[in-house]
Amino acid sequence: MKKHFHLWTPENQQVIFTCEDDFKTGMNIFALCAVLYPSIAILTFELMDNHIHIVLYCTEAEAKAFFARFKYALKKWLNSIGRFVDLSEFVCKLRALDSTTDIMNVISYSNRNGFLANPDQTPYSYRWGAGRFFFNTDAKLRYNNESTPMTMTQRRQMLHSHAADKVGFLKMLDGYVCPLSYCSIEAAESYYRTGSNYFYQIARNIEAQKAIATEIGETIRYTDEEMFRIANTLCKEKFPNSSLSLISQEAKIDLATKLHYEWGATKKQLCRILKIPATTLDQLFVSQK
């Protein structure tokens, strides 16, 4: 029976993609493996340097077979360039998504995952996934105007096989296969009321993002703006008639502990948001180990 699934791999895998060329190859291999399973609909995905997130519609067996093919092709490519990476931690984790809200939250979480890995990126600039094309008319127009077909030679070089010889609809942009040529992005967009609703989900729905990260054992990262909102909310819950700038240093330290251990705030973020000296935070977290 077909279902929507969140497929992810753990963050403790050693780094697989070390540079731009590696990511381009990873994107190409992912695309070719995806089209070898035409019964699978990929709503979105994000490729990080050592793990991946995918939202897809298929049977459980199809999801596992697709991932196994992707992992096999990655291993074959790595061996061909003399990089013998241990992929033992690059394993398929699956969870069936049981509601429209669940699907929407996991699409948002996956698309958010990529750009948060690099503070210089935004939801519309991280290139190694499908997220940047969501509700992005300019990016879709550029794909329509500038993409070029992937050749048979390129397909064979990527997979080191003839398996994708008959696949003729993949199109390349910026040196790799564009997700618009094989992902069901319009179907994924349909889960959101509007583009602004989508942007709210990836930028403001912090509680949903935290719940997913906790469930799958992943470290979630928040921007300073998001962490500031979290800190303000926690402050108002504990001190209804006060604010971050007015609470005592002792209260700030209690808040810093909660933000660090429950919300993943870094020491630098806590310095910026709570105005606590770095030396104080160093002593605090060392003493609590």
N, C-alpha and C positions, 0 to 999 in steps of 0.2 A: 504493500500500500504506500502510495506517495504521500510525503509530508514535507513541511518546511523544517529544515534543520539548521542549527548553528554548528559548524565544524571548525574546530580550532586545534592548535598544537601548543604545548606548554612553552613558557618563556625560558625554561632552563636549558634548552638546546643551545649548543655552541653556535657561534655566528656562521651563517651559510653564505650570505651575500655581503661582500666586503667593499664594493665600489659600484659606480653607476653601470658599468658593463655587466657586472654580475646580476644586478637587478633587472636589466633589460633581458638578459638570458632567462632569468627566472620568470619574468612576465611572458616571454614567448613560449617557454615550456608549459606554463600553466594554461595558456590559451590553446595550445595544440592538444593537450590532454583533455581539456574541457570539450572540445569539438569532437573528440573520439567517443564521447558519451552524449549523443544528441538528445536523449530522453531526459537529461538533467537540465534544469533551468537554474542558472547562477544569478541570483539577484544582486549580489555585491561581493566583493572580497578586498582584502588589504594584505599586502605582502610586506612584512617587516624583515629586518636583517637575520632573525633567527626563528621566526614563527609566522603563522598565517591565521587569518580569520576569513571564513566563507559563510555566506547565507545562501542556501540552495534548496530547491524543491525537487524531490526524487524519492526513491525508496532507500531504506537504510543500506541495503546491499549495494546499490548503485553508488551511494556516497562513499562507502568504504573502498569499492573497486576504483573509483576515480582517484581518491587520495593515494591508494597504493600505486597506481600508474604514475601519478605526479612524483611521488617519492622515488620510485624506480628511475624515472627519467632524470631527476635531479642528481641521483647517485651516479648515473651513467655519465652525465655531463661533468660532474666534479672529477671523476676518475680520469676522464679524457683530457683534462687540463692539469693533471697531476696534483690535485688537491684532494687528499683522502680524509674527508670530513666524517666524523662519527655522527651518524644520523639516528642513533638509538633513541634519542629523546624527541625526535621529530615524529611523533605518533598522533594518530587520529583520535580526537575526542569529539563525541557527538551528543547533541541534545535536541530532541524534538521540540518544536515551538508550538505551543498549544492555543494561542489566541492571536488575533490581529494586533493587539497591543504588544504582545511578546515579540512578534515578528518585527514590528516597527522599532521597538527598543533595541533589538539585536542588530538590525540594519544600521541604526544610528551609532551603536557602540562600535561596530566594526569599522564604519567609515571614519569615526572619530579617532580610532586607535592609531591609524597611520600618521596623521599630522601631529599628534601629541608626542610622538617619539622624537620629533625634531622641533625645537622652539622657533625655528625660522620658517616653518611651514604653516599653512592655513588649510581649512577643509577643501579649498579649491586649488591648492598648489602641490599637494603631495601626489607624486606621479605613479607610485607603485600599487595601483589598485583602481577600483571603479568609482570610489567616492567622489572624486573631483568632477565627475560628469553629472551628478545629481542636481537637477534644477539649474543647470548651467547652459544656457542657450548658446553663448559664445563658443564654449568648448565643443558643443555638438556641431555647430556650423563649421568650425575649423576642421573637425573630423570629416565632414561631408565634402569640404573643398580641397583638403590637402592630403588625405590619406591615400596610400597606394597599396595594391594587392600584395600579399605575401607570396613569394614565388615557391615553386615546388622544391627548388634547390635549398632555399632557406628552411623549409619545413623539414627536409631530410637532415640537414645539418643540425637542427635543434634536437630532434628526437633520435638521431643516429639510426633511423629506420625508414621504411617506406609506408608506415602505418597511416600517415596523414596525406598521402599522395593525392587522394581524391577530394580533399578539402580545398575548395577554391574561393571561399567567401571571406577569409580573414584579411583584414586591412591593417597596414602599419602606419604609425604616426610617431615621429621623433625616435625612430630606430627600434621600435618594438610593436607588437600587435596591440591595437587599441581595444580596450574592454568593450567599447560600443559595438564592436563587430561580433561579439559572442555572449555578452551578458544581457540579462533581461532587466535593464535599468528602468524602462518605462513601467514595467509591472511592479518593481520595487517602489517607484515614486508614487504609485497609486495607493499605497498604504497611508500616505500623508494627505491631509486635507488640502494643503497649499505648500508652496515653497517656503513660506515664512514658518509654517508649522514644522517642516523638516529642520529648518535652521534652529528653531527653538529646541528641538529634541537633541541635536548634537551639541548645542552651545549652552543650554540652560537646564536641561533635565538631569541634574546631577545625581539625584537619588536613584533613578533607574540605572544610570551608568555604574554607580557603586554596587548596586545589588547584583548586576551581572558579573562584575569583576570579582566580587566576594564568592559567588557561586562557582566560578571556574578557577579560582585561586590565582588570579592575575593581579599584578600591581597596576592600579589605575593612576594616571597622571592628570593633574588639574593645572590649568593656567593660573596666574596670579589673580586675575579677576574672579575666576570661579572659586578659588580658595578664600578670597576676601569675602565673597558672599556666604560661603559656608561658615567662616569664622563669625561673621555678623549674626547669622541665624543662631548659632550656638550661644553666642554672647547674650542675645535677647532672650533665649530660653532660660538661661541661668540668672541673668541680671536684667529683668524686664525694663527697668527704668534707667539703664545705663547704656554705654556704647563702648566700642573697642578702645577709643582714645581716653576713656575716663576710668576704666576698671584698674584695679591695683596691679602691681607687678606680680604679686603672688597669684592673682586670678589669671593673669596673662600666661604664667607658667603652666597652670593647670590646663588652660585652653590649648597651649602649645603641645602639651603631652597628648591630648585627645586628637588634635589635628594631625600630629605626627604618626601615631600608632593606628588610628582608626580611619584617617582620610589620606594618609600617605604624603603629608606635607613635608617638603625638604627643609633643612635648616636654613637655607638661603631664603626660601619663601617665608618662613616664620620670622626671620630677621626683618624682611621688608614689610610684612603685613602687621606684625605685632610690635615692631620696634624693640625687640629683645636683643641684647648684644650676643654676637656669635659665641663668645667665650662662655656665657651663661648657658647657652643651649648645648655646647660641647660637654660641659660638666653635667648638665641635666640628663642627657641621653647616655652618657657613660655610666652614671651612677644607677641608671635604671636597667642596665643590661643584665 
